[in-house]
Structures are given as structure tokens and as C-alpha cells.
């Protein structure tokens, strides 16, 4: 299955509190790989 990853932060606090774009991307890419999904766009 092909999937897209959507990441964002709404506030500066989210970016500072370990919810940065990089952290989200790493988590979601790891999840997709573990579940056997093919990422076609981030």
C-alpha cells in the first residue's frame, strides 16, 4: 500500500517539546516501514 506522510507543528512550543517536524517524520517513516507501507510523498 502506498501512503503519504503529513507533518506539521502548530506552535513554537510543539517544536520545542520534542514534537518537531524531524521527530514526526522519523516516527512516521519507521511506522510505515514496520507496517510494510510504501511512502510515496512527505
mmCIF file of the N, C-alpha and C atoms, coordinates in Angstrom:
data_MODEL
# 
_entry.id   MODEL 
# 
loop_
_atom_site.group_PDB 
_atom_site.id 
_atom_site.type_symbol 
_atom_site.label_atom_id 
_atom_site.label_alt_id 
_atom_site.label_comp_id 
_atom_site.label_asym_id 
_atom_site.label_entity_id 
_atom_site.label_seq_id 
_atom_site.pdbx_PDB_ins_code 
_atom_site.Cartn_x 
_atom_site.Cartn_y 
_atom_site.Cartn_z 
_atom_site.occupancy 
_atom_site.B_iso_or_equiv 
_atom_site.pdbx_formal_charge 
_atom_site.auth_seq_id 
_atom_site.auth_comp_id 
_atom_site.auth_asym_id 
_atom_site.auth_atom_id 
_atom_site.pdbx_PDB_model_num 
ATOM 1   N N  . UNK A 1 1  ? 0.848  -1.172 0.000  1.00 0.00 ? 1  UNK A N  1 
ATOM 2   C CA . UNK A 1 1  ? 0.000  0.000  0.000  1.00 0.00 ? 1  UNK A CA 1 
ATOM 3   C C  . UNK A 1 1  ? 0.894  1.235  0.000  1.00 0.00 ? 1  UNK A C  1 
ATOM 4   N N  . UNK A 1 2  ? 0.540  2.199  -0.816 1.00 0.00 ? 2  UNK A N  1 
ATOM 5   C CA . UNK A 1 2  ? 1.262  3.466  -0.844 1.00 0.00 ? 2  UNK A CA 1 
ATOM 6   C C  . UNK A 1 2  ? 0.585  4.449  0.101  1.00 0.00 ? 2  UNK A C  1 
ATOM 7   N N  . UNK A 1 3  ? 1.404  5.223  0.815  1.00 0.00 ? 3  UNK A N  1 
ATOM 8   C CA . UNK A 1 3  ? 0.872  6.201  1.761  1.00 0.00 ? 3  UNK A CA 1 
ATOM 9   C C  . UNK A 1 3  ? 1.615  7.522  1.623  1.00 0.00 ? 3  UNK A C  1 
ATOM 10  N N  . UNK A 1 4  ? 0.971  8.574  2.071  1.00 0.00 ? 4  UNK A N  1 
ATOM 11  C CA . UNK A 1 4  ? 1.591  9.891  2.172  1.00 0.00 ? 4  UNK A CA 1 
ATOM 12  C C  . UNK A 1 4  ? 1.739  10.213 3.651  1.00 0.00 ? 4  UNK A C  1 
ATOM 13  N N  . UNK A 1 5  ? 2.779  10.961 3.965  1.00 0.00 ? 5  UNK A N  1 
ATOM 14  C CA . UNK A 1 5  ? 3.015  11.396 5.342  1.00 0.00 ? 5  UNK A CA 1 
ATOM 15  C C  . UNK A 1 5  ? 2.784  12.899 5.406  1.00 0.00 ? 5  UNK A C  1 
ATOM 16  N N  . UNK A 1 6  ? 1.963  13.310 6.350  1.00 0.00 ? 6  UNK A N  1 
ATOM 17  C CA . UNK A 1 6  ? 1.683  14.722 6.568  1.00 0.00 ? 6  UNK A CA 1 
ATOM 18  C C  . UNK A 1 6  ? 2.202  15.094 7.948  1.00 0.00 ? 6  UNK A C  1 
ATOM 19  N N  . UNK A 1 7  ? 3.089  16.074 8.000  1.00 0.00 ? 7  UNK A N  1 
ATOM 20  C CA . UNK A 1 7  ? 3.648  16.517 9.281  1.00 0.00 ? 7  UNK A CA 1 
ATOM 21  C C  . UNK A 1 7  ? 3.507  18.023 9.400  1.00 0.00 ? 7  UNK A C  1 
ATOM 22  N N  . UNK A 1 8  ? 3.331  18.476 10.659 1.00 0.00 ? 8  UNK A N  1 
ATOM 23  C CA . UNK A 1 8  ? 3.250  19.917 10.902 1.00 0.00 ? 8  UNK A CA 1 
ATOM 24  C C  . UNK A 1 8  ? 3.353  20.185 12.393 1.00 0.00 ? 8  UNK A C  1 
ATOM 25  N N  . UNK A 1 9  ? 3.701  21.396 12.725 1.00 0.00 ? 9  UNK A N  1 
ATOM 26  C CA . UNK A 1 9  ? 3.596  21.881 14.100 1.00 0.00 ? 9  UNK A CA 1 
ATOM 27  C C  . UNK A 1 9  ? 2.777  23.153 14.056 1.00 0.00 ? 9  UNK A C  1 
ATOM 28  N N  . UNK A 1 10 ? 1.951  23.329 15.076 1.00 0.00 ? 10 UNK A N  1 
ATOM 29  C CA . UNK A 1 10 ? 1.064  24.489 15.120 1.00 0.00 ? 10 UNK A CA 1 
ATOM 30  C C  . UNK A 1 10 ? 1.669  25.645 15.894 1.00 0.00 ? 10 UNK A C  1 
ATOM 31  N N  . UNK A 1 11 ? 2.499  25.317 16.879 1.00 0.00 ? 11 UNK A N  1 
ATOM 32  C CA . UNK A 1 11 ? 3.044  26.362 17.732 1.00 0.00 ? 11 UNK A CA 1 
ATOM 33  C C  . UNK A 1 11 ? 4.542  26.153 17.935 1.00 0.00 ? 11 UNK A C  1 
ATOM 34  N N  . UNK A 1 12 ? 5.211  27.187 18.378 1.00 0.00 ? 12 UNK A N  1 
ATOM 35  C CA . UNK A 1 12 ? 6.633  27.071 18.700 1.00 0.00 ? 12 UNK A CA 1 
ATOM 36  C C  . UNK A 1 12 ? 6.840  26.108 19.864 1.00 0.00 ? 12 UNK A C  1 
ATOM 37  N N  . UNK A 1 13 ? 5.902  26.073 20.793 1.00 0.00 ? 13 UNK A N  1 
ATOM 38  C CA . UNK A 1 13 ? 6.011  25.161 21.935 1.00 0.00 ? 13 UNK A CA 1 
ATOM 39  C C  . UNK A 1 13 ? 6.063  23.712 21.474 1.00 0.00 ? 13 UNK A C  1 
ATOM 40  N N  . UNK A 1 14 ? 5.253  23.359 20.496 1.00 0.00 ? 14 UNK A N  1 
ATOM 41  C CA . UNK A 1 14 ? 5.283  21.991 19.978 1.00 0.00 ? 14 UNK A CA 1 
ATOM 42  C C  . UNK A 1 14 ? 6.650  21.678 19.382 1.00 0.00 ? 14 UNK A C  1 
ATOM 43  N N  . UNK A 1 15 ? 7.200  22.603 18.669 1.00 0.00 ? 15 UNK A N  1 
ATOM 44  C CA . UNK A 1 15 ? 8.510  22.391 18.047 1.00 0.00 ? 15 UNK A CA 1 
ATOM 45  C C  . UNK A 1 15 ? 9.589  22.217 19.104 1.00 0.00 ? 15 UNK A C  1 
ATOM 46  N N  . UNK A 1 16 ? 9.454  22.899 20.226 1.00 0.00 ? 16 UNK A N  1 
ATOM 47  C CA . UNK A 1 16 ? 10.448 22.820 21.297 1.00 0.00 ? 16 UNK A CA 1 
ATOM 48  C C  . UNK A 1 16 ? 10.274 21.579 22.159 1.00 0.00 ? 16 UNK A C  1 
ATOM 49  N N  . UNK A 1 17 ? 9.071  21.043 22.232 1.00 0.00 ? 17 UNK A N  1 
ATOM 50  C CA . UNK A 1 17 ? 8.771  19.946 23.153 1.00 0.00 ? 17 UNK A CA 1 
ATOM 51  C C  . UNK A 1 17 ? 8.806  18.582 22.471 1.00 0.00 ? 17 UNK A C  1 
ATOM 52  N N  . UNK A 1 18 ? 9.865  18.332 21.725 1.00 0.00 ? 18 UNK A N  1 
ATOM 53  C CA . UNK A 1 18 ? 10.068 17.023 21.092 1.00 0.00 ? 18 UNK A CA 1 
ATOM 54  C C  . UNK A 1 18 ? 8.949  16.626 20.140 1.00 0.00 ? 18 UNK A C  1 
ATOM 55  N N  . UNK A 1 19 ? 8.339  17.588 19.497 1.00 0.00 ? 19 UNK A N  1 
ATOM 56  C CA . UNK A 1 19 ? 7.299  17.302 18.517 1.00 0.00 ? 19 UNK A CA 1 
ATOM 57  C C  . UNK A 1 19 ? 7.661  18.005 17.209 1.00 0.00 ? 19 UNK A C  1 
ATOM 58  N N  . UNK A 1 20 ? 8.969  18.105 16.977 1.00 0.00 ? 20 UNK A N  1 
ATOM 59  C CA . UNK A 1 20 ? 9.446  18.816 15.795 1.00 0.00 ? 20 UNK A CA 1 
ATOM 60  C C  . UNK A 1 20 ? 9.099  18.049 14.523 1.00 0.00 ? 20 UNK A C  1 
ATOM 61  N N  . UNK A 1 21 ? 9.249  18.700 13.402 1.00 0.00 ? 21 UNK A N  1 
ATOM 62  C CA . UNK A 1 21 ? 8.975  18.058 12.124 1.00 0.00 ? 21 UNK A CA 1 
ATOM 63  C C  . UNK A 1 21 ? 9.865  16.845 11.917 1.00 0.00 ? 21 UNK A C  1 
ATOM 64  N N  . UNK A 1 22 ? 11.123 16.963 12.314 1.00 0.00 ? 22 UNK A N  1 
ATOM 65  C CA . UNK A 1 22 ? 12.052 15.853 12.142 1.00 0.00 ? 22 UNK A CA 1 
ATOM 66  C C  . UNK A 1 22 ? 11.639 14.631 12.960 1.00 0.00 ? 22 UNK A C  1 
ATOM 67  N N  . UNK A 1 23 ? 11.231 14.876 14.201 1.00 0.00 ? 23 UNK A N  1 
ATOM 68  C CA . UNK A 1 23 ? 10.800 13.775 15.078 1.00 0.00 ? 23 UNK A CA 1 
ATOM 69  C C  . UNK A 1 23 ? 9.567  13.099 14.504 1.00 0.00 ? 23 UNK A C  1 
ATOM 70  N N  . UNK A 1 24 ? 8.613  13.886 14.047 1.00 0.00 ? 24 UNK A N  1 
ATOM 71  C CA . UNK A 1 24 ? 7.401  13.326 13.465 1.00 0.00 ? 24 UNK A CA 1 
ATOM 72  C C  . UNK A 1 24 ? 7.718  12.486 12.228 1.00 0.00 ? 24 UNK A C  1 
ATOM 73  N N  . UNK A 1 25 ? 8.580  13.026 11.370 1.00 0.00 ? 25 UNK A N  1 
ATOM 74  C CA . UNK A 1 25 ? 8.928  12.318 10.135 1.00 0.00 ? 25 UNK A CA 1 
ATOM 75  C C  . UNK A 1 25 ? 9.603  10.980 10.442 1.00 0.00 ? 25 UNK A C  1 
ATOM 76  N N  . UNK A 1 26 ? 10.558 10.997 11.357 1.00 0.00 ? 26 UNK A N  1 
ATOM 77  C CA . UNK A 1 26 ? 11.252 9.760  11.717 1.00 0.00 ? 26 UNK A CA 1 
ATOM 78  C C  . UNK A 1 26 ? 10.271 8.723  12.268 1.00 0.00 ? 26 UNK A C  1 
ATOM 79  N N  . UNK A 1 27 ? 9.380  9.153  13.142 1.00 0.00 ? 27 UNK A N  1 
ATOM 80  C CA . UNK A 1 27 ? 8.407  8.239  13.729 1.00 0.00 ? 27 UNK A CA 1 
ATOM 81  C C  . UNK A 1 27 ? 7.499  7.635  12.655 1.00 0.00 ? 27 UNK A C  1 
ATOM 82  N N  . UNK A 1 28 ? 6.971  8.488  11.780 1.00 0.00 ? 28 UNK A N  1 
ATOM 83  C CA . UNK A 1 28 ? 6.026  8.015  10.778 1.00 0.00 ? 28 UNK A CA 1 
ATOM 84  C C  . UNK A 1 28 ? 6.696  7.163  9.707  1.00 0.00 ? 28 UNK A C  1 
ATOM 85  N N  . UNK A 1 29 ? 7.931  7.494  9.339  1.00 0.00 ? 29 UNK A N  1 
ATOM 86  C CA . UNK A 1 29 ? 8.649  6.654  8.387  1.00 0.00 ? 29 UNK A CA 1 
ATOM 87  C C  . UNK A 1 29 ? 8.933  5.284  8.992  1.00 0.00 ? 29 UNK A C  1 
ATOM 88  N N  . UNK A 1 30 ? 9.294  5.249  10.260 1.00 0.00 ? 30 UNK A N  1 
ATOM 89  C CA . UNK A 1 30 ? 9.540  3.991  10.947 1.00 0.00 ? 30 UNK A CA 1 
ATOM 90  C C  . UNK A 1 30 ? 8.256  3.161  11.011 1.00 0.00 ? 30 UNK A C  1 
ATOM 91  N N  . UNK A 1 31 ? 7.155  3.797  11.338 1.00 0.00 ? 31 UNK A N  1 
ATOM 92  C CA . UNK A 1 31 ? 5.872  3.108  11.398 1.00 0.00 ? 31 UNK A CA 1 
ATOM 93  C C  . UNK A 1 31 ? 5.511  2.511  10.037 1.00 0.00 ? 31 UNK A C  1 
ATOM 94  N N  . UNK A 1 32 ? 5.647  3.313  8.989  1.00 0.00 ? 32 UNK A N  1 
ATOM 95  C CA . UNK A 1 32 ? 5.298  2.849  7.648  1.00 0.00 ? 32 UNK A CA 1 
ATOM 96  C C  . UNK A 1 32 ? 6.155  1.649  7.249  1.00 0.00 ? 32 UNK A C  1 
ATOM 97  N N  . UNK A 1 33 ? 7.440  1.719  7.534  1.00 0.00 ? 33 UNK A N  1 
ATOM 98  C CA . UNK A 1 33 ? 8.337  0.612  7.202  1.00 0.00 ? 33 UNK A CA 1 
ATOM 99  C C  . UNK A 1 33 ? 7.937  -0.653 7.961  1.00 0.00 ? 33 UNK A C  1 
ATOM 100 N N  . UNK A 1 34 ? 7.665  -0.499 9.244  1.00 0.00 ? 34 UNK A N  1 
ATOM 101 C CA . UNK A 1 34 ? 7.293  -1.622 10.094 1.00 0.00 ? 34 UNK A CA 1 
ATOM 102 C C  . UNK A 1 34 ? 6.002  -2.290 9.607  1.00 0.00 ? 34 UNK A C  1 
ATOM 103 N N  . UNK A 1 35 ? 5.068  -1.480 9.107  1.00 0.00 ? 35 UNK A N  1 
ATOM 104 C CA . UNK A 1 35 ? 3.778  -1.993 8.658  1.00 0.00 ? 35 UNK A CA 1 
ATOM 105 C C  . UNK A 1 35 ? 3.788  -2.428 7.189  1.00 0.00 ? 35 UNK A C  1 
ATOM 106 N N  . UNK A 1 36 ? 4.911  -2.202 6.505  1.00 0.00 ? 36 UNK A N  1 
ATOM 107 C CA . UNK A 1 36 ? 5.023  -2.622 5.114  1.00 0.00 ? 36 UNK A CA 1 
ATOM 108 C C  . UNK A 1 36 ? 4.438  -1.638 4.114  1.00 0.00 ? 36 UNK A C  1 
ATOM 109 N N  . UNK A 1 37 ? 4.290  -0.389 4.504  1.00 0.00 ? 37 UNK A N  1 
ATOM 110 C CA . UNK A 1 37 ? 3.744  0.629  3.599  1.00 0.00 ? 37 UNK A CA 1 
ATOM 111 C C  . UNK A 1 37 ? 4.861  1.260  2.780  1.00 0.00 ? 37 UNK A C  1 
ATOM 112 N N  . UNK A 1 38 ? 4.532  1.664  1.580  1.00 0.00 ? 38 UNK A N  1 
ATOM 113 C CA . UNK A 1 38 ? 5.463  2.391  0.715  1.00 0.00 ? 38 UNK A CA 1 
ATOM 114 C C  . UNK A 1 38 ? 5.124  3.871  0.780  1.00 0.00 ? 38 UNK A C  1 
ATOM 115 N N  . UNK A 1 39 ? 6.062  4.694  1.172  1.00 0.00 ? 39 UNK A N  1 
ATOM 116 C CA . UNK A 1 39 ? 5.836  6.132  1.258  1.00 0.00 ? 39 UNK A CA 1 
ATOM 117 C C  . UNK A 1 39 ? 6.066  6.734  -0.114 1.00 0.00 ? 39 UNK A C  1 
ATOM 118 N N  . UNK A 1 40 ? 5.044  7.379  -0.654 1.00 0.00 ? 40 UNK A N  1 
ATOM 119 C CA . UNK A 1 40 ? 5.208  7.987  -1.967 1.00 0.00 ? 40 UNK A CA 1 
ATOM 120 C C  . UNK A 1 40 ? 5.377  9.495  -1.892 1.00 0.00 ? 40 UNK A C  1 
ATOM 121 N N  . UNK A 1 41 ? 5.028  10.100 -0.765 1.00 0.00 ? 41 UNK A N  1 
ATOM 122 C CA . UNK A 1 41 ? 5.194  11.547 -0.633 1.00 0.00 ? 41 UNK A CA 1 
ATOM 123 C C  . UNK A 1 41 ? 5.163  11.953 0.828  1.00 0.00 ? 41 UNK A C  1 
ATOM 124 N N  . UNK A 1 42 ? 6.009  12.934 1.158  1.00 0.00 ? 42 UNK A N  1 
ATOM 125 C CA . UNK A 1 42 ? 6.015  13.512 2.507  1.00 0.00 ? 42 UNK A CA 1 
ATOM 126 C C  . UNK A 1 42 ? 5.673  14.973 2.348  1.00 0.00 ? 42 UNK A C  1 
# 
